[in-house]
């Protein structure tokens, strides 16, 4: 059986910083300070979690963060992802634009109207992306190309031979 997880012994400066965290206006800092002080008193992870109304994993994360980073663990870090890779690279985005200039019927769909989700499904089937993406990803990719989705909808064509005449009279 493993020993219970407890924070390492606090130095005098660390204890002062953690106690100052109890007076913080940030909820994250306050909660971390409460967890660290309770652990320094010898309380076990489940007891701390029950007393503070959080999960055991939150308590373990706080203790591990303090052991790794010291007092810096009292301040919240960035919530942004460490790396960001677009689902469509430059070539894939250009192929998406070309795909939307064609009819969905060319890809075996029973409709002549593109939707964002249908474009995402077709892009994955055609190998433009490694995995299935959402319609929002398609919209964001089009925005990156300077194309609004409302403009993309104007690319839609119909198999009707009189479509060009009807569209011209409707938009005039």
C-alpha positions, 0 to 999 in steps of 0.5 A, spaced: 500 500 500 502 506 498 503 512 503 498 517 503 500 523 499 502 529 503 505 536 501 513 536 502 515 540 509 514 548 508 519 553 509 518 559 513 518 563 506 513 558 503 508 558 509 508 565 509 506 565 501 501 560 502 498 563 508 498 570 504 494 566 499 488 565 504 487 572 503 487 572 496 481 575 492 482 569 486 478 563 488 484 558 485 489 561 489 485 561 495 483 553 494 490 552 493 492 555 499 487 551 503 489 545 500 497 546 501 496 548 508 491 542 510 496 537 507 502 540 511 497 539 517 497 532 515 490 531 513 489 526 507 487 527 500 480 524 501 479 528 507 481 535 504 477 534 498 471 532 502 472 538 507 473 543 501 468 540 496 472 538 491 475 532 488 481 528 490 484 529 483 484 536 485 487 535 491 493 531 488 494 536 482 495 541 487 500 537 491 504 535 485 504 542 482 507 545 489 512 539 489 514 541 482 513 549 482 513 551 489 509 557 491 508 559 483 503 553 484 499 558 487 497 562 481 493 560 475 497 558 469 495 560 462 489 556 459 491 556 452 493 550 449 501 549 449 501 547 441 495 549 436 495 546 429 490 548 424 486 542 422 486 544 415 493 546 413 494 551 407 494 546 401 488 543 405 484 549 406 485 551 398 482 544 397 476 545 401 475 552 397 475 548 391 471 542 394 465 547 396 465 550 389 463 543 387 456 540 388 455 535 394 452 531 389 459 530 386 460 526 392 454 522 392 450 526 397 443 527 396 442 534 396 445 540 392 446 545 398 452 545 402 452 545 410 458 546 414 457 539 417 456 536 410 462 540 408 466 537 414 464 530 413 466 530 405 473 533 407 474 528 412 472 523 406 476 526 401 482 526 406 483 533 407 483 532 414 486 527 418 480 526 422 473 528 422 472 535 424 466 539 426 462 544 422 465 550 426 472 548 424 470 548 417 467 555 418 473 558 422 478 555 416 474 559 411 474 565 415 482 564 415 481 564 408 477 571 408 471 567 406 464 568 410 460 562 410 454 566 407 459 568 401 460 560 400 453 559 400 452 563 394 457 558 390 451 553 391 449 551 384 443 546 382 442 541 377 436 544 374 438 547 367 434 553 368 438 555 374 442 560 372 436 564 369 432 563 375 438 565 380 439 571 376 432 573 376 431 572 383 438 576 385 436 582 380 
